[in-house]
Amino acid sequence: MDREIFDFFTTLVEKVSGISYGAGKEYLVESRLLELAQTLGYRDLNEFYLKIKNQLSSQLLNSIVDALTINETYFFRDTHPFETLKNYLLPELFKRKNGKKISIWSAACSTGQEPYSVAILLLEYFNQYLSNYEIKIWATDISLSSLKKAKEGVYNQIEVNRGLPIHFLLKYFKQKGSVWEIDERVKELVKFDFLNLLEINKRVRENFDLILCRYVLIYFSNSTKKRVWQNLCQLLKPGGYIILGGTELAPSELPDIERKVIGKTTVFYKKE
């Protein structure tokens, strides 16, 4: 891939979304952009580049960001964070809130498996509380195509085989031909929205008891990681928790944020 084209697209995407593509990612960027270019009717990547270099619409920009967004996800990813949610964090929140509102945010939710996994936990293990508590799971992503799939709640056999226990599949999904559609009871607990994590401080006005931002910060530059992390922590209610990916560390230390290991999961607790 020509260096000029690679630099143009990766600089553009990082500026808009925060996703940073360094050296060694040329093949990935080229393959994804070439597929987009051919879908839009261009002969090759060079023709596509010359066109958008001089005339870039907001719709086309969204398509480029969409093509280069990392959408790796699956149900109950890593297992242990969901065990910690079930055994420690959610029981604590229900006890502490005592019939009030509980707000959960799945940031960079991709195609919806993470927030739907949380919703399944709530229905399976905490159903007795749902009528007395106002539960909100807010799920956001920058990829419009991922959000469309998430809202539809329809997954193929490979997707439901990844991480989803068979008893949950049979209880909370309905098979339709070769695909599985998630139950309306699960859908009703989750609200999906478009959100660029670079715009948290401009767009988000609510505070949350629990924030899941897993395997997202690893794709940002160090300065962007710190900025997004600080914004996430500001939106966390005192006594609330943030869960990052299993291999992720907090980009910076903040005086009111305490790292804890609960069960087998590292969480970040906001002091009351």
HELIX and SHEET records of a PDB file:
HELIX    1   1 ARG A    3  SER A   17  1                                  15    
HELIX    2   2 GLU A   26  THR A   39  1                                  14    
HELIX    3   3 LEU A   45  ASN A   54  1                                  10    
HELIX    4   4 SER A   58  ALA A   67  1                                  10    
HELIX    5   5 HIS A   80  THR A   84  1                                   5    
HELIX    6   6 LEU A   85  LEU A   89  3                                   5    
HELIX    7   7 LEU A   90  LYS A   97  1                                   8    
HELIX    8   8 GLN A  113  TYR A  125  1                                  13    
HELIX    9   9 ASN A  127  TYR A  129  5                                   3    
HELIX   10  10 LEU A  144  GLU A  152  1                                   9    
HELIX   11  11 GLN A  157  ASN A  161  1                                   5    
HELIX   12  12 ILE A  166  TYR A  172  1                                   7    
HELIX   13  13 GLU A  184  LYS A  187  1                                   4    
HELIX   14  14 LEU A  197  GLU A  199  5                                   3    
HELIX   15  15 ILE A  200  ARG A  203  1                                   4    
HELIX   16  16 LEU A  217  TYR A  219  5                                   3    
HELIX   17  17 ASN A  222  GLN A  234  1                                  13    
SHEET    1   A 7 VAL A 190  PHE A 194  0                                        
SHEET    2   A 7 GLU A 134  ASP A 141  1                                        
SHEET    3   A 7 LYS A 101  ALA A 107  1                                        
SHEET    4   A 7 PHE A 208  CYS A 213  1                                        
SHEET    5   A 7 LEU A 236  LEU A 244  1                                        
SHEET    6   A 7 THR A 265  LYS A 270 -1                                        
SHEET    7   A 7 ILE A 257  ILE A 262 -1                                        
SHEET    1   B 3 VAL A 154  ASN A 156  0                                        
SHEET    2   B 3 VAL A 179  ILE A 182 -1                                        
SHEET    3   B 3 PHE A 173  LYS A 176 -1                                        
END                                                                             
